[in-house]
Amino acid sequence: MTLVSIEAFSAPILTALTNHLWQSTLFAGTAWLLTLTLRKNRPETRYGLWLIASVKFLFPFSLLVSLGSHLGWSKAPASTLARLFVDMQEMSQPFALVNPSRPAAPAALTWLELGARLLPTLLVSVWFCGGAVVLFIWSLRWRQIHIALSRGKAVTSGREFEALRRREGGAGIARQVNLIVSSLALEPGVLGIFRPVLFLPKGISDRLTDAQLDAILAHELCHVRRRDNLAATVHMVVEALFWFYPLARWIGTRLVEERERACDEEVLRTGNDPHVYAEGILKVCNFYLKSPLACVTGVTGSSLKKRIEAIMSHRVSVNLSLAKRLFLSAMAALAVASPVVFGLLNATPGRAQSQSQYTGSIVPGFEGVTVKAGRPGEPGAVFRIKPDKPGVGVTPSFKPEMFAGRTPSETENTDTLAPVYEVVSIKPHTSGDELFKMMFDNDGFSASMVTLRMLIRTAYGVEDSRIFGAPNWLDSEKYDVEARMENSAANRLAEMSENQLNVERRRMLQALLADRFNLTLHRQTAQLGVFVLVAAVNGPRLHEAKLGDTYPNGLKDPEGGSPAGMFRLGSFRGGRGELIGQGLSMAKLLRLLSENILNRSVIDNTGLTGNYDFTLEWKIGDESQGPMFRETGDHPQVAASTPLSEFSGSSFFNAIQEQLGLKLESQSTPGVVLVIDHVEKPSEN
């Protein structure tokens, strides 16, 4: 292929691509302005606008222009149409190809000239290669998911299956959705377009309550009914073709954001409790990985912080008014009709009379240009939440700013506001009392001799090993914290279930840290070591607690009672560690192992679902990296005034196998970690 033929092939492609990009950019900008005016309307409407903007990338205006040129409207006089035709041609193609019938280049070319001639070809080649790389990467991810799910188990009975069929009846889905349980550590999601399949990670039913599982299934069935996988696949094609253009990826982010908001609103409209739904989403985020492909719709997409805020505030979107519907219809008709009319004008001169009759008298140019600022909405139609302190936020759980800068409509209905601590006292620990304490009570939170790392661990429910970017004083500075709430807030918390109460308490503590420590952080994925808890060879040795069991000689709560669900964990003289469980669930046992003893995530693979009574003793060693065991040599509960004989028990890994019939196996897997962006020492009060 000669240099001339290469240039003749690539230059028109590059010119057409450039024109198509600026036209699509203008179209997307118009869609963005429309979404601003519809911020208080339902997210389905904004989603439709972004989807149209995405599809526009696949259909150049030149196709509609070509359609108009073949309609053959030639009744208008050519003399009145000629000037308009040329002006529109200049406006629609500002990057027109100059002299495409250029003669062959002279034999001698400088390096600069040769580079200029080959530049269009190089750019087109890079474009095609980049798209191929994107498609290849996506195909690898798809293959991994497909292989893992092909090895999964089709479920036709059980708790998840019954919940799915029950939800399908109210979701308006004609075809039943097949259910697969897979060992893949991915969030629940929908795979497929025309015959979608719902897959759940193995063991998710052990982590979610019935209400949480119903809410998650309702969210996924909403994706099925809306055919979100089809729309996501279409936009993936757009991103593959225009991989170099940031606007394409930005539109993809907006699509995911609005589709998740639409599903969230539908889940809440069907009667699901916002607290239960939000807690279910957070549990999925904590234990499972996000879907690697946009066309495999899950539950954790978009900005989790904004979604949780919207779910908890339970905002009600407004349907489109008749005026807005007519306006959107007119805009759609204008977008389609304009290039078609342009094609009609393009065809008219050639059919009415010869081009030579008027081209000599035409001087192309714009008669006038007007640029005006867009007005996205009328005054008072915009909803804003402004933080007391800019930059203070918690990512990606609950947003502390949701309690500040409320609009009048919000403050008038205080029943919808989440509880907060009204009085907070944080002081450096200087009393000399070395007794560690941290507890939630009915009307607040109390802590003594705690570090900021301990507070973050409690607020976010993560192990110390998953907290990164911390300053040196995170572990050295110790504080006494007292936080109290109003009686009305305490009464509202008292009405919540245990799971709802845990989520709300953590949210309130997160807000406290953001306000008093100016803590901001974000989540990201990293390769982490985990433990998998399995049954030992001879089976578990736990004593299963029965409903109604009493413990007259057991552990006591602050009121003097001895209910099920209590535990005692401690380190004692001689290097002895002890964990006593009293009607303890496997979920609580795993949390103790992860956060307090091993400082590493523990995944349950025992198959045990009951509550259990047990006592575990072990010799504290290097494996006990939890906050209670890292400094046992200096802790007053461990140090003895007189020499004591060392505890001669087994190491933790041997003890849990010998005494409880359970075994810990080490693995490596991707996991979510917290990265501290900013934190300050609190001012004393």
Sequence and secondary structure as in RCSB ss.txt:
>XXXX:A:sequence
MTLVSIEAFSAPILTALTNHLWQSTLFAGTAWLLTLTLRKNRPETRYGLWLIASVKFLFPFSLLVSLGSHLGWSK
APASTLARLFVDMQEMSQPFALVNPSRPAAPAALTWLELGARLLPTLLVSVWFCGGAVVLFIWSLRWRQIHIALS
RGKAVTSGREFEALRRREGGAGIARQVNLIVSSLALEPGVLGIFRPVLFLPKGISDRLTDAQLDAILAHELCHVR
RRDNLAATVHMVVEALFWFYPLARWIGTRLVEERERACDEEVLRTGNDPHVYAEGILKVCNFYLKSPLACVTGVT
GSSLKKRIEAIMSHRVSVNLSLAKRLFLSAMAALAVASPVVFGLLNATPGRAQSQSQYTGSIVPGFEGVTVKAGR
PGEPGAVFRIKPDKPGVGVTPSFKPEMFAGRTPSETENTDTLAPVYEVVSIKPHTSGDELFKMMFDNDGFSASMV
TLRMLIRTAYGVEDSRIFGAPNWLDSEKYDVEARMENSAANRLAEMSENQLNVERRRMLQALLADRFNLTLHRQT
AQLGVFVLVAAVNGPRLHEAKLGDTYPNGLKDPEGGSPAGMFRLGSFRGGRGELIGQGLSMAKLLRLLSENILNR
SVIDNTGLTGNYDFTLEWKIGDESQGPMFRETGDHPQVAASTPLSEFSGSSFFNAIQEQLGLKLESQSTPGVVLV
IDHVEKPSEN
>XXXX:A:secstr
  HHHHHHHHHHHHHHHHHHHHHHHHHHHHHHHHHHHTTTB HHHHHHHHHHHHHHTTS HHHHHHHHHTT    
S HHHHHHHHHHHHHHH TT  S TT     S   HHHHHHHHHHHHHHHHHHHHHHHHHHHHHHHHHHHHHHHH
TSEE  SSHHHHHHHHHHHHHT SS  EEEEESS B SEEE SSS EEEEETTHHHHS HHHHHHHHHHHHHHHH
HTHHHHHHHHHHHHHHTTT HHHHHHHHHHHHHHHHHHHHHHHHTT  HHHHHHHHHHHHHHSB  SSTTSB SS
 S HHHHHHHHHHT   B   HHHHHHHHHHHHHHHHHHHHHHHHHHHHHHHS GGGTGGG     S        
 S TT       SSTT   SSS  GGGGSS  HHHHH GGGS    SEEEEEE  S     EEEEETTEEEEEEE
EHHHHHHHHHT  GGGEES  THHHH EEEEEEE  HHHHHHHHTS HHHHHHHHHHHHHHHHHHHS  EEEEEE
EEEEEEEEEE TT    EE  TT   TTS   TTS   TTEEEEEEETTTEEEEEEEEEEHHHHHHHIIIIISSS
 EEE S   SEEEEEEEEE  TT  STTTTTTTT TTT  SS        BHHHHHHHHHSEEEEEEEEEEEEEE
EEE       
